[in-house]
């Protein structure tokens, strides 16, 4: 995996100003890689998994909205924006997502904001009903 560049934190902080969870703060995941001269960055909220009680094992997804017009101003230049409302193939792990291609601090960025976390990632938060507390499992840098 490519080591995390310093500018990535600045980018995600700017983007997060325009992501608005409609309920309690859910952990935000960031997956990134460099392909040629383009940085691919995918952001997604983790669901919260219930531990204990009759709903044990169920996952609560994070409803959120994105202010797309303001998000565009994070970038020096926006080349393209698209919305993919569902999976396009059986092995499409990204599913529904908003895609913005542009430049941030001179770097070409392909940003995806996913409607749901890809299944290959572990849950970032548990709601332990027995102990009446949240347990965050994703490490913050």
C-alpha positions as CSV (number, residue, x, y, z in Angstrom):
1,X,0.0,0.0,0.0
2,X,1.1,3.5,-0.8
3,X,2.2,5.4,2.4
4,X,-0.3,8.1,3.4
5,X,0.6,11.5,2.0
6,X,0.3,14.6,4.2
7,X,-2.0,16.4,1.9
8,X,-4.6,13.6,2.2
9,X,-5.6,14.6,5.7
10,X,-6.1,18.2,4.5
11,X,-8.3,17.0,1.6
12,X,-10.4,14.7,3.8
13,X,-10.9,17.4,6.4
14,X,-12.1,19.8,3.7
15,X,-14.4,17.2,2.2
16,X,-15.8,16.3,5.7
17,X,-17.0,19.8,6.1
18,X,-19.6,19.0,3.3
19,X,-20.6,15.5,4.5
20,X,-23.4,15.8,7.0
21,X,-24.5,12.7,9.0
22,X,-28.2,12.9,9.9
23,X,-27.7,11.0,13.1
24,X,-24.8,10.5,15.6
25,X,-21.4,10.8,14.2
26,X,-20.4,7.5,12.5
27,X,-16.8,6.6,11.8
28,X,-15.6,7.7,8.4
29,X,-13.4,5.4,6.4
30,X,-10.9,6.4,3.7
31,X,-9.4,4.1,1.2
32,X,-6.8,5.5,-1.2
33,X,-4.3,4.4,-3.8
34,X,-2.3,6.0,-6.6
35,X,-2.8,4.8,-10.1
36,X,-0.4,6.5,-12.5
37,X,-0.7,10.3,-11.9
38,X,-4.2,10.0,-10.3
39,X,-5.0,9.5,-6.6
40,X,-8.1,7.4,-6.1
41,X,-9.8,8.3,-2.8
42,X,-13.0,6.6,-1.5
43,X,-14.8,7.8,1.5
44,X,-17.6,5.9,3.3
45,X,-19.3,5.9,6.7
46,X,-19.1,2.7,8.8
47,X,-22.3,1.1,9.9
48,X,-22.7,0.5,13.6
49,X,-23.1,-3.1,14.6
50,X,-25.4,-4.0,17.5
51,X,-23.9,-6.2,20.2
52,X,-26.3,-7.9,22.6
53,X,-30.1,-7.9,22.9
54,X,-32.6,-9.0,20.3
55,X,-31.0,-7.1,17.5
56,X,-27.5,-8.6,18.1
57,X,-25.4,-8.6,14.9
58,X,-27.7,-6.1,13.0
59,X,-26.0,-3.1,11.4
60,X,-27.3,0.4,11.4
61,X,-26.2,2.4,8.3
62,X,-25.4,6.1,8.5
63,X,-27.8,8.3,6.7
64,X,-26.0,11.4,5.4
65,X,-26.2,14.2,2.8
66,X,-23.5,15.8,0.7
67,X,-23.5,19.5,-0.2
68,X,-22.1,18.9,-3.7
69,X,-22.0,22.6,-4.7
70,X,-19.8,23.5,-1.7
71,X,-17.8,20.3,-2.2
72,X,-16.8,21.4,-5.7
73,X,-15.1,24.5,-4.1
74,X,-12.6,22.2,-2.2
75,X,-11.0,21.5,-5.5
76,X,-8.8,23.7,-7.7
77,X,-10.5,22.4,-10.8
78,X,-13.4,19.9,-11.2
79,X,-13.3,17.9,-14.5
80,X,-16.3,15.6,-14.0
81,X,-19.0,14.6,-11.6
82,X,-21.3,11.5,-11.8
83,X,-23.8,9.6,-9.7
84,X,-24.0,5.8,-9.9
85,X,-27.2,4.9,-8.2
86,X,-26.6,1.1,-7.9
87,X,-24.0,-1.6,-8.5
88,X,-23.2,-2.0,-12.2
89,X,-21.9,-5.6,-12.1
90,X,-22.1,-8.5,-9.6
91,X,-18.6,-7.8,-8.4
92,X,-18.9,-4.0,-8.1
93,X,-18.1,-3.6,-4.4
94,X,-18.4,0.2,-4.5
95,X,-22.1,0.1,-5.4
96,X,-24.0,3.4,-5.2
97,X,-21.5,6.3,-5.2
98,X,-20.9,9.9,-6.2
99,X,-17.7,10.4,-8.2
100,X,-15.8,13.7,-8.6
101,X,-12.7,13.9,-10.7
102,X,-10.6,17.1,-10.2
103,X,-7.4,18.6,-8.8
104,X,-6.5,19.4,-5.2
105,X,-3.3,21.2,-4.5
106,X,-2.1,20.3,-8.0
107,X,-2.8,16.6,-7.7
108,X,-5.3,14.8,-9.8
109,X,-8.0,13.2,-7.6
110,X,-10.7,10.7,-8.4
111,X,-13.0,11.0,-5.3
112,X,-15.7,8.6,-4.6
113,X,-18.2,9.1,-1.8
114,X,-19.9,5.7,-1.3
115,X,-23.4,5.2,-0.1
116,X,-22.4,2.1,1.9
117,X,-19.1,0.7,3.2
118,X,-17.7,-2.1,1.1
119,X,-18.2,-5.5,2.7
120,X,-14.5,-6.3,2.8
121,X,-13.9,-3.7,5.6
122,X,-14.5,-4.5,9.2
123,X,-17.1,-2.4,11.0
124,X,-15.8,0.8,12.6
125,X,-18.2,1.0,15.5
126,X,-20.1,-1.4,17.8
127,X,-23.0,-0.4,20.0
128,X,-22.7,-2.6,23.0
129,X,-26.2,-2.7,24.5
130,X,-25.2,-4.8,27.5
131,X,-22.6,-2.2,28.6
132,X,-24.5,0.8,27.1
133,X,-21.5,2.2,25.3
134,X,-20.1,2.6,21.8
135,X,-16.8,1.0,20.9
136,X,-14.9,2.6,18.0
137,X,-12.5,0.2,16.3
138,X,-11.1,2.3,13.5
139,X,-7.9,4.0,14.5
140,X,-7.7,7.8,14.0
141,X,-4.4,9.2,12.8
